[in-house]
Amino acid sequence: MICFVTGIQYHFASRQLLVMGRYLDFSDATSRKVAGSFLQTILHLPAGHLDNDVVIGDGVSLGGDKQWATAVAELSWKVHGTSQEFIKMTSDVVAELGKPCREGGASIMQWVNCLAATGFLLEHMESLHQLNGHSIEAHELFGGILLPAVSHILCLAFTCM
């Protein structure tokens, strides 16, 4: 975990470790459980940091590094084996991160982290129907997270004019 805590300057090495993780054996339940917990921790990491009121980074892709997000996704698919297991793990994270956003009063960092995890989920699933029966379903995702985020961004855009 030290490579995640030390900062963005080590994200290349961290990404390489994630890529190497694809070659590990996850055939037993214990290794899948430990690796799944590790992946949940990655998705729960703070979304970035505030630098003079500007958000830098988005957690999942470390400031736009799509190779990082791809490495996380590939390891997730390897660990979880099926798309339903992947969707369950990721939707659980999105539901947990989205709770303060849906209830109101979330900070900008909580919104960015939730939206980054939501984007990660949406980019790595085939259909919205895959969310049926999971901790956050498509209507909750759109009505409770995405639409409020868009309306908030539009309100900010119009007040800045």
N, C-alpha and C positions, 0 to 999 in steps of 0.2 A: 504494500500500500504506500510505501514511501515515495514511489515515483509519481503518485497522484497528488500527494500533499505538497511536494516540493515545487510544483508550478509548471507552467506551460513550457519552460525551457527543456523539460525532460519528456515532453509528449512523444517525441520520436521513439525513444527507448521504451516508453510505456506501450506504444502502439505495436512495437516489435514483439514485446512480451505477449500481448493479446493475440497477435498472429501466430506465435509459437504455440499458444494454448489450443489452437485448432488441431494440433497433432497429438494431443494428449488423449488418453483412453478414458472415456466417460461412460463405459458400459455398466458400471455398478452404480447403485442408487446413492451411495455415500459421496462419491466423487461428483455426481451430477448435482447433489444437494449443495455441496460446498461451492462448486462453480456457479450454480444458480444464485446463491447468496452473494457471491462476489459480484456477479453481473447486476444484481439489484442495487448493491452498494454503488456501483459505477453510475447507474441511472439516477440515484438519489443524491449524488455529489452536488454541491452548490453549483448553480448555473454559470457562474462567472464571478466577476467582482465589479463593484462600482468604482469608476475612476472619474472624479469630477462630474458626478451624476450621469455618466455614460456607462452603459452595461457593456462589458468586454467578455466575450466568450459565451457559449451556450451549454456548457457542461458536456453534452453528449458528443459534440464534434469539436470541442476545444477551440472555439473561436473560428469555426468554419472549416476545420480540417476534416474533409469528408472521408479521408483514409482512416481516421480514427473511428468515425461512426461506422464505417464499413467493417473494420476489425471487430468492433463490439457486436455488430449484427451477426457476422460470421461465427464468432465464438458462441453467441447466444443460440444460433440455429444448431450448432454442433452439440451444445450441452442439452438443449431441450428436445432435440430430435424431431419432433413434429411441429407443424405450424400451430396447432392448438395449444401445445405447451408453451411455445414462444409467445403467442397472443395472450395467454393467461398471465404469464409473468409480467409482460410489458403493460398490459391493461391494469394489473394490480398496482404497479408503480404509478401509472397515470392517474388512477382513481385516488390513490393516497396523496400524490402531489397536488391534484386538482381540488381536493376537499376545501382548503382555505379559499381557493379562487371561486368555487361555486357558492360558498357560504358568505362571501364578502369579507373585505378587510385584508386581503392578501397583499403582501409587499410586492414591489416590482420584481425583486429577485425570485420570489415564489412563483410569480406569473411566468417569468422567463424560463425557469426550471421546468415548470409544468408544460409550457408550450414546446420546449425542446424535447421532452420525453414524448409528448403527443405527436410531434413531427416524426420522431424516431419510429413510433408505433405505426403511423399511417404510411410511412415510406417503405416499411418492411412487411406489409400484409397485402394480400391479394384482393380482398373484398371487405366491405363494411359488415357484411353478414357474419363474418368470423367473430365479431364482437358480441353476437347474441349469446346471452347466458353468462357473460363474464362480468367482472366487478364494475366495469363501465361500458355501457352499450353506446351504439352510434348516436342515438337521440340525446343522451346525456353528454356525450363528447361535444356534439355541435351546440346544443342548447345551453350547456353549463360552462363550457370552456371556450370553444372557438368563437361563437357569436359574441359573447361578452368581451372577449379580447379584441375582436375587430371593432366593435362599437366604441370601446375605450380608446383605441388607436385613432379612430375617426374623430372622436371628441377632442383628443389632444391636438390633432392636425388642424381642426377648425379654430381652436382657441389660440393657436400659435400664429394664425394669419393676421 
